[in-house]
Amino acid sequence: MSSRRLEILRAIVDEYVATQEPVGSKSIADRHGLGISPATIRNEMAVLEEEGLITHPHTSAGRIPTDLGYRVFVDKLATVKPLSGAERRAIETFLEGALDLDDVVMRTVRLLADVTKQVAVVQYPTIVKSRVKHLELVALNPSRVMVILITDAGRVEQRILEFLHELSEDFLVSLRTQLNQASAGERLPDVAAKLSPLLTGFTSGDKKDVGIIVSTIVEMSMEKPEEKVVLAGTANLARFREDFTAQIHPILEALEEQVVLLRLLGDVGDTVQVRIGHEQIDENLRQTSLVTVGYGTQLQPLGALGIIGPTRMDYAGSISAVSAVARYVGRYMGEGA
């Protein structure tokens, strides 16, 4: 595509996103400073329409982007819109005071919906990709021990074990050290293989107690809570009701299905993906666009987040916001908060 034609497509997308009104050649000539006449713009618009990038509603002489037009616009997007000062401050401070993983996820999804004014979706960290950060043994009384498993994704699991006899502090300190030496940094599915050899290093008297504690930790690491996705901002769709030619109810119904949401986020990596209109897998979402990215460590995303809204979306701003939130969530989890 010629650079001039691309600039005209960009102008049509920008203006249509801002006004929701079909865009005419005179409007582009007057407002976008392309240095060409309305007649030339009309000729280029005719080519864009032949290529399926724009179309015109039968009630207007102006043009609006098609799904393919939005796709070309996103693929050729040279710059991502910088966040405003208020948006930046909100993102930088949104995790302050977060209590646990559930709190982090809920704060994240609310913030994303608020910043983008779209529907926000955040997937919980995938358990099988998590690693052990720390194991703790806390003596609640001489025969009662709390076992705590903390992962690099911020997940905290705990169990309380009752023993028929007292456990010495020296025993718990020694076992805690060995547990962490054997498991710190290991993937949760590998914990059983790493901890099992510890049993051979204890006397027959302690071996049973060690076995109970190790078995409990293995159970905690092997448990796989149901994959969970959290949603916020569904009311934002009502603001764009006029963007949907069909009923909005099927969209809302699709967003209520965890399976649908997990599928939307299932193949997300560490770069932003944009799925537009008919590119959506679920038929009920084909009047929407999806902007997603993974979050977590540099080596491997732990989960994914994104936004869903009408195809008439501020893609540059949405990509910027989704990327920034994912970076902060990943940094928070990387610091093991």
Number of C-alpha atoms within 10 A of each C-alpha: 7 7 8 13 16 17 14 21 25 21 20 27 26 20 20 19 19 12 10 14 14 21 22 20 21 14 15 21 19 13 10 14 9 14 8 12 13 16 12 12 20 16 13 19 23 15 14 21 18 11 12 14 21 23 20 16 10 8 7 12 12 19 25 26 27 20 23 17 24 24 18 16 21 17 10 11 13 9 9 13 15 13 16 10 9 10 16 15 11 16 22 14 10 17 19 10 9 14 10 12 17 14 12 21 23 16 15 25 24 19 22 28 22 17 20 23 19 24 24 29 30 28 24 22 25 17 22 15 16 24 23 22 20 19 22 19 20 15 17 12 11 13 14 17 20 16 21 18 20 20 23 25 28 23 21 16 14 16 14 15 15 13 12 7 10 11 17 11 12 9 13 17 14 10 19 17 13 15 22 17 14 16 21 19 16 17 18 22 17 16 24 17 11 16 20 15 10 16 16 10 11 14 10 10 8 13 15 13 17 21 15 12 21 21 15 18 23 20 13 19 24 16 12 11 8 9 13 14 22 19 22 20 21 20 13 18 21 12 11 14 13 13 17 17 8 12 11 18 10 13 20 15 12 16 19 14 11 16 13 17 20 17 12 21 23 13 12 19 17 20 11 16 17 22 20 27 23 17 18 17 13 14 13 19 25 20 22 23 23 27 23 29 25 29 28 24 19 12 7 13 20 23 25 26 29 32 27 28 26 23 23 26 22 17 23 17 18 27 23 17 26 22 21 18 25 27 20 19 23 21 16 19 22 15 12 15 16
